[in-house]
Amino acid sequence: MSKTIVIAGATNGMGKGMALDRLRRGDVVVAIGSNATRGARLREEAERMGAGDRLHFLRADLSSIAENMRVIEHVTAGHPVVDALILTANRQSPKRQETAEGLEFTFSLYYLSRYLLGYGLREALEASPAPVILNVAGAGNTAGAVVWDDMQLERRYSMMRGQLQGGRANDLLGVAFTEKTGGNIKYVMYHPGFTDNGDFSQFPQPLRGFITLFAKLAARSIDQVVPPMSRLLDHPPHEPLTAIDRGRPVPLTLKTFDPGDARRLAEITEKLLASMQ
């Protein structure tokens, strides 16, 4: 039986790999991405495999709160039942950037969009007999932390600090989401490890060259990381909340999954969103 799969960050790397994999399996895929050219390429590949009618590409800048709300409205209008939500949207920023709404870019794209999409599509997910959210982030990594007194990293920004904060925020998001929704939607926090997404154009030279070379030598390929991720959609875990690091279960007793911190971040996030209205 075919499923309806929503993929955030679907035009490159893991997101694209998952989109093509699910199309091959006969699913309907709602692919969300910011790059229209890559969206057109994804459609071409879908049409070559005879699945063009099952691919719905939606161009959107997921670093924007308003754009996330537009995506939620669009998806729920056309797809009242969503079987799986895959969250992969992320983009490293060597220099601090702000979104149109004045938020730090990495925080907004890597964490806030995932918060908005998960809760915004909750009703459509709960209409599925076996719904699952697959949040692709850094589960199992204990480096970094949420900077409670400077979450927008105005005082001391670095690309690594922003990425690590986003990863830890997503760990807490999984905990808070499961607690708030009661566990009807299986939530999987998944760390695929260092993966060659094939695009490091956001990095300046010579860093770009170094990362490209290192990826060829040490990174896992998309073909390696997609199959185990895809199996989780067909066979969701029995537990409401699961964390997996490169195929290995991660204990939820790690400090990065602290329920008190999860509630604290959820409260801060709700207040932030309310202040932006």
N, C-alpha and C positions, 0 to 999 in steps of 0.2 A: 504494500500500500504506500503510495507516494506521500511525502511530507512537504510541508511548507517551511522553508529555511530562510531566515533573515540573517544576512552577513554584513556587519559593519566593518568597513575597511576591506572591500572585496575586489579591488582592482589591481592588487599587487601582492606578491609573496604568498603567505599562508592563506589570506582571505581569498585570493584568486584560486589557489589550489583547492581549497575547500569548495568553492563555488562550482568548479569544473567536476570535482569528484561527485558532488551531490546531483548535478545534472546528469552525469553518466548513470546514476542509480535511479533516475526517473523522477526526481523531486522537482518541485517548483522552488526557484531561488530568487529572493529579493536581494539584489546586490547593491550596497550603498558605498559610494566612493566619491572623492572630490575631483578626480581627473577624468574629464570627458573623453580624452583620447584613449586612455586605458579602458574606460568603459566600453568604447566602440570596439576595441580589440577583444575584450571579453565576449562581447556579443558575436563577433566574427567566429571565435572559437566555438561558442555555443551553437551557432548555426551550422558549422561544419560537422558537428556531431549530431545534428538533427534535433537540437534541444532549444532552438531559438525562441520558440513559443512559450517555454517554461522559465525563461530568464527575464526578470524585470529589473532593469538598471535604474537607479535613482541617484542623480548627482546631488551631493550635499556636502557642505563643510561642517563636519561633526565637531569642530572646535567651537562652534556657535550654539548657544542655548536655543536661539530662535530656529536654527536649522534642524536641531534635534527634534523640536516640537513639531516642525513641519513633516519630518520623516515619520514620526509616530502617527500623526494624523493621516498621512498618505498610506502607510502600511495597514493600519487598522480599518481604513475605509475599503481597501481592496482585499484584505485577507483577515477576516474575523477570527480565524484559527491559525495560530503560529505554533509549529511543533518544536522549533529550536531557534534560539538566538545565539549567534556566534559573534563575539566581540574581539576584534583584532586591531581596530584603528589605533595607530600610534605613529608618531614621527618624531625622531630626535631633533632637537633644536640647539645647535652649538651656542647661540646667543639668545638671551631672554627676549621673548616676543610676547605681545599682548594681543588678545583677540579683539574683535570689534566691540565686544561688551566689556573690555578692560580687564579681562582675566589672564593669568599667565597661561601661555599656549599649551604646554605639556599637561598641566593640571586639568585644563578644560577638555582637551582631546582624549588623553589617556585615562583619566578618571571620571570626570563629570559627564561626558557623553555616555559612558557605560552605566552610570547611575540613572541617567534620564531614560535611556532606552530600555533598561531592565524593568523599571517601574512603569514606564509609559506603555510597554507592551504586555504588562502583567495579565490583563484581562484576556487578551488574545492567546497568550500562552496557557492560561488556566483552562481555556476551552479545548485544549489538546488532551488526548488520553494519556500521553506520556511526555510532558514538556521538559525541556532541558535548556539551561543557559550555559554556554561554554565561554568562560572569560579567560582569554589567552593573555597572561601577564607573567608574573615572576614568582609564583607559588613555590615555597621551599627556600627561597633566598631570604636571608635575614638581615642583609646589609641595608643601610638607609633607614629612614623613618619619616613619618608625617611630621612636618615642621609646624607644630601647633600654633606658634606665635607669629608665623610668617609663611602661611601656606601658599601665598602667591610669589614667594621667593624674591621679594623686592630688595632685600638687603644683601643676600649672598647667593646669587644664581650660578649654577654650572649645569651643563647638560647631564652629567651623571647624577647630580643631586636631584634634578627634576625627574629623571627617569626612576630613580630609586624611590622617591616619594610617591610617584604614581603607582609603582608596583605595590608598595605597602598599603596605599589607599585602596587598591583593588582587593587585596587580601581582606581588609576590614569590610569592604563593600559586600563581599560574599557572605561574611558572617552576619552582618546586619540585615541583608536582604532575606536570608533564610529565616532569621528570627522573626522578622516582621511579617513575612508571607506565610509562615507555617510549614514550609517545606513541601508544598504540593508541586512546586517547580523545582526539579533537581538542579542544583547549582554546582558547577564544576569549575574550579580554579585550576588552570592548566599552564604549566611552564614547559614549552617545547625544547628549551635550551637554545644555544646560539645557532641561528638558522640563516642561511643565505637567501635573503629575499630578492636578490638580484638588482637592488637599486640603493645606492649609497650617495645619490646626487646631492642630498642635503648637507653633506659634509664638505668643508673646504679642503683644498689640497694643501699639504701632502697627506693629511689625515685620510682623505677619501681613498687614496691609493693604498695606504697601509691596511685599512679595513677591508678593502676589496681583496687584497692578497691574503689576508688572514682568513677571510671567509672561505676562499677557495681551499685553503689548507686545513682548516679546523671546523668549519661550520657544517651542520647537517643540512641536507637538501630538502626542498619542499616535498619531494616524493617520499622522503623518509618520515617526515613529521605529520603528513596529512592522514594516512590510514589509521593510526591509533586515535587521532582526534575524531575522525569520522565514525569510528566504531562506537564512540561514546554517545553519538546521537541515536544510533539504532539500539544500543543496549545501555541506557542510562544507569548510573549506580543506584543502588537501593537507598543509600543514605541521602538525606536532604542536602547535605553539604559535603563535597569531596575536594581534596587538593591533591594534585598529581605533578610531580617534577620529573620530566623525561621518563615517563612510564612507571615511576615509583610513587607509591602513596606517601603523602606528607602528613605527619601527625598534626591534628588541629589544636594540639596543646602548645604549639610554638607561640612565643610571645607576639608574633606578627598577626595572630588571629584572636587577640584578646577581645572578649565580648564587650568589656567596658570601653575600650578604645573604639570599637566598632560603633557603639551607640553614640559616643561623643562625636565621631566624624559624621554620622548620619544627621545628628542634630545641627551641627555646624553647616552641613550641606543644605539642609532644608531652610535654614535661616538665610543662607547666601542666596538661594534661588528665590526666596520670598522677597528679598531686598532688590532683586533684579527686575521684578515685575513692574 
